[in-house]
Amino acid sequence: MKVLLHYEDNEDNDLYKSLKITLPKSWKIGPTQKLLEQFVESYNAAFEKNQLSPAEMHLAVRKTVNGKSQMVALPSDAVVVEVITDYADVYVQHGPAFSMEDQKAKEEEERKEKQKRLESTVPCTHFGCKNRFPKGGPYPECTYHKSPPVFHETAKFWSCCPHKKAYDWETFQEIPGCQKGTCTDVKESSDQQKMFLGGTDLREQMAGVGEKLKSIDDFNKVQAAGGATAAPVLERLRNVMVELGIEPELFEQVVNGIQSQVVASSGSSASDPEILESVKAELGNKLKTAMKNLAAEQLRIS
């Protein structure tokens, strides 16, 4: 296992240093602190006027967090092979290191703070708004989307902004809203508050327009529907269920029930696109369990 260590945490580029180390087996299963101390020893031998102290330094690796690249510090007692990959770039940075116990304590404190914030605030019900505010106000200003999101295979976009498509959650969530207003915790009527739209919904919105299409935007909204294959998974499943004789009202009741449970447990808004993914996954698990129970019953009968 080889590791590339870099010291670049200095305004003077002349004080930078990189060191390639081949780790013996005992180091791979040892703490990251040993790796840090080895680099500092080598660095101090080369830079007498810029001595580093292991007690005042820590190791970090670059990772993608929420779609953004950032440095993530490594605990001093973490096992090297568990937190560093072969040929990884590891950075030596200023600031005291922390232990895995310190990290757990910090994460627990952050979890409690988040839970406290969720309990004392409510999410804005506008599509695409991520604001939270105290129950009963004051209500902050927000930028949001007028209409629900559309999920077409891997493409994701807001039905009010069909030109702005994304293919991953991070990029999708960064699509700026098209409306400005004030946050609210009041949900709109059920007809207006669908948590997502599919091809069928968009085509119904444009039904009867036919030759009356007068703008490029009207045309693009019809194209955004994309035919039957554009319907998201839940919409396609709903259509199949209806063909099997299951009432659409029953399907909607089950989906809405799962949605309510997911929203309650996560503290997110019902309009948050990630809620749909959680609903889809939970419904899939329940259907899989039901199919397994049916298969087991058939085996008992036979």
C-alpha positions in Angstrom: 0.0 0.0 0.0 1.4 3.4 -1.0 0.2 6.8 0.3 1.0 10.3 -1.0 1.4 12.8 1.8 1.3 16.5 1.1 1.9 19.6 3.2 0.3 22.6 1.5 -1.3 24.4 4.4 1.0 27.4 4.1 0.9 30.7 2.2 4.5 30.2 1.1 4.7 27.7 -1.7 8.4 27.1 -1.0 7.4 25.4 2.2 5.3 22.8 0.5 6.4 19.2 0.6 5.1 15.9 -0.8 6.2 12.5 0.4 5.4 9.1 -1.1 5.5 6.3 1.5 5.2 2.6 1.0 3.5 1.3 4.2 4.6 -1.9 5.9 1.9 -4.2 7.0 2.2 -3.1 10.7 1.5 0.5 9.6 -1.6 -0.4 7.6 -3.3 -1.8 10.6 -1.9 0.9 12.9 -3.2 4.4 13.8 -3.0 7.3 11.4 -1.0 9.2 14.0 2.1 7.1 13.2 1.8 8.1 9.5 1.6 11.8 10.6 4.6 11.5 12.8 6.6 9.9 10.1 5.8 12.8 7.7 6.6 15.5 10.3 10.0 13.9 11.0 10.9 13.9 7.3 9.5 17.5 6.9 11.4 18.9 9.9 14.7 17.5 8.6 14.2 19.3 5.3 12.8 22.6 6.7 14.7 23.8 9.7 13.1 27.2 9.8 9.5 25.9 9.6 9.3 23.1 12.2 6.0 21.2 12.6 4.7 19.6 15.8 2.7 16.4 15.5 0.6 17.5 18.4 -0.5 20.6 16.4 -1.2 18.8 13.1 -3.7 16.4 11.7 -4.3 14.3 8.6 -7.1 14.9 6.1 -8.4 13.5 2.8 -10.4 15.2 0.1 -14.0 13.8 -0.2 -17.2 14.7 -2.0 -19.8 15.7 0.6 -23.3 16.8 -0.6 -21.9 17.2 -4.1 -19.0 19.4 -3.0 -15.4 18.5 -2.7 -14.0 19.3 0.8 -11.3 18.2 3.2 -12.3 15.7 5.8 -10.1 15.3 8.9 -9.1 11.8 10.0 -9.1 10.7 13.6 -5.6 10.2 15.1 -6.5 6.7 16.3 -8.3 5.5 13.2 -6.8 2.4 11.5 -5.0 3.5 8.4 -6.3 0.9 6.0 -9.9 1.6 7.1 -9.8 5.4 6.3 -7.1 5.7 3.6 -7.1 3.9 0.2 -4.2 2.7 -1.8 -2.4 5.6 -3.5 -4.6 8.1 -1.8 -3.6 11.8 -1.4 -3.4 12.6 2.3 -2.9 16.2 3.4 -1.1 17.3 6.6 -2.9 20.3 8.0 -2.6 22.7 10.9 -4.9 22.1 13.9 -4.8 19.5 16.7 -6.0 16.0 15.8 -9.0 14.4 17.4 -9.8 10.8 18.4 -12.6 8.6 17.2 -14.2 9.0 20.6 -14.1 12.8 20.1 -15.6 12.4 16.7 -18.5 10.3 18.0 -19.1 12.8 20.8 -19.2 15.6 18.2 -21.5 13.7 15.9 -23.9 13.0 18.8 -23.9 16.7 19.8 -24.7 17.7 16.2 -27.4 15.1 16.1 -29.0 16.5 19.2 -28.7 20.0 17.9 -30.4 19.0 14.6 -33.1 17.1 16.5 -33.7 20.2 18.7 -33.9 22.4 15.6 -36.3 20.1 13.9 -38.6 19.9 16.9 -38.7 23.7 17.3 -39.2 24.6 13.6 -41.3 23.6 10.6 -40.4 23.3 7.0 -41.7 25.6 4.3 -44.3 23.8 2.2 -43.4 25.6 -1.0 -41.8 23.3 -3.6 -38.0 23.5 -3.6 -37.7 25.8 -0.6 -35.4 24.4 2.1 -36.1 27.0 4.8 -37.2 26.1 8.3 -38.7 28.6 10.7 -40.3 28.7 14.2 -43.8 27.3 14.4 -46.2 30.2 13.9 -43.5 32.5 12.4 -42.0 34.8 11.7 -42.0 33.6 8.1 -38.9 34.3 6.1 -38.7 35.2 2.4 -38.2 32.3 0.1 -37.4 31.4 -3.5 -39.4 28.4 -4.6 -40.9 26.5 -7.6 -44.5 27.0 -8.7 -45.1 23.4 -9.6 -44.0 19.9 -8.4 -40.9 18.0 -9.7 -40.9 15.6 -12.6 -38.8 12.4 -12.6 -38.2 11.0 -16.1 -35.9 8.0 -15.9 -32.6 9.5 -14.7 -33.6 13.1 -15.6 -35.0 15.3 -12.9 -36.6 18.7 -13.3 -39.3 21.0 -12.0 -42.5 21.0 -14.1 -42.5 24.8 -14.1 -38.9 24.9 -15.4 -38.7 22.1 -18.0 -35.6 23.5 -19.6 -33.5 23.1 -16.5 -32.8 19.3 -16.2 -30.4 17.5 -13.8 -29.3 13.9 -13.6 -28.2 13.7 -9.9 -29.8 14.9 -6.7 -27.2 17.5 -5.8 -27.5 19.3 -9.1 -31.3 19.0 -9.1 -31.5 20.6 -5.7 -29.4 23.5 -6.8 -31.8 24.5 -9.6 -32.9 28.0 -8.5 -36.6 28.6 -7.9 -38.7 30.6 -10.3 -41.0 32.3 -7.7 -40.3 34.6 -4.9 -42.5 35.0 -1.8 -42.9 34.3 1.8 -42.5 30.9 3.4 -45.6 29.1 4.7 -46.4 26.0 6.7 -49.9 25.7 5.3 -50.3 22.9 2.8 -52.3 23.5 -0.4 -55.3 21.4 -1.4 -54.5 17.8 -2.3 -55.1 18.4 -6.0 -52.4 21.1 -6.1 -50.0 19.5 -3.6 -49.0 16.3 -5.5 -45.5 15.4 -4.4 -44.4 14.7 -8.0 -45.7 14.8 -11.5 -45.3 12.3 -14.3 -46.0 12.2 -18.0 -49.7 11.6 -17.5 -50.1 14.6 -15.2 -48.3 17.0 -17.6 -50.3 15.7 -20.6 -53.5 16.2 -18.7 -52.5 19.8 -18.0 -52.0 20.5 -21.7 -55.1 18.5 -22.8 -57.3 20.3 -25.2 -54.6 22.8 -26.2 -53.9 21.0 -29.5 -53.5 23.5 -32.2 -53.9 26.3 -29.8 -50.3 26.1 -28.7 -49.0 29.6 -29.0 -45.6 29.7 -27.5 -42.3 27.7 -27.4 -42.9 27.2 -23.7 -46.2 25.6 -24.3 -44.6 23.2 -26.8 -41.8 22.3 -24.5 -44.1 21.5 -21.6 -45.9 19.0 -23.8 -42.6 17.5 -24.9 -41.5 17.3 -21.3 -44.2 14.8 -20.7 -42.2 12.4 -23.0 -45.0 9.8 -23.4 -45.7 6.8 -21.2 -42.0 6.0 -20.6 -41.6 9.4 -18.9 -43.8 8.5 -16.0 -41.8 8.0 -12.8 -41.7 4.6 -11.0 -44.6 5.3 -8.7 -46.8 6.5 -11.5 -46.1 3.5 -13.6 -46.7 1.2 -10.6 -50.0 3.0 -10.0 -51.1 2.4 -13.6 -50.2 -1.3 -13.3 -52.0 -1.7 -10.0 -55.2 -0.2 -11.7 -54.9 -2.8 -14.5 -54.7 -5.5 -11.8 -57.9 -4.3 -10.3 -56.6 -2.3 -7.4 -58.4 1.0 -6.9 -56.2 4.1 -7.5 -57.6 5.5 -4.3 -56.2 2.6 -2.3 -52.8 3.0 -4.0 -52.7 6.7 -3.2 -53.7 6.1 0.4 -50.8 3.7 0.9 -48.3 6.0 -0.8 -49.5 9.0 1.1 -49.3 7.0 4.3 -45.7 6.0 3.7 -45.0 9.6 2.7 -46.4 10.9 6.0 -44.2 8.4 7.9 -41.1 9.4 6.0 -41.7 13.1 6.5 -42.4 12.6 10.2 -39.2 10.6 10.8 -36.9 12.8 8.7 -38.3 16.3 9.5 -38.2 17.2 5.8 -40.9 18.9 3.8 -43.3 16.7 1.8 -42.1 18.6 -1.3 -38.5 17.7 -0.8 -37.5 15.5 -3.8 -35.6 13.1 -1.6 -38.8 12.1 0.1 -40.0 10.5 -3.1 -36.9 8.3 -3.2 -37.5 7.2 0.3 -41.2 6.5 -0.4 -40.3 4.5 -3.4 -37.7 2.4 -1.5 -40.1 1.8 1.4 -42.9 0.8 -0.8 -40.6 -1.5 -2.7 -39.5 -3.2 0.5 -43.1 -3.7 1.6 -44.1 -5.2 -1.8 -41.0 -7.5 -1.7 -42.0 -8.7 1.8 -45.6 -9.4 0.6 -44.3 -11.4 -2.4 -42.0 -13.4 -0.1 -44.9 -14.2 2.2 -47.0 -15.3 -0.8 -44.1 -17.5 -2.0 -43.8 -19.0 1.4 -47.5 -19.7 1.6 -47.4 -21.4 -1.8 -44.6 -23.7 -0.6 -46.6 -24.7 2.5 -49.6 -25.5 0.3 -47.6 -27.6 -2.1 
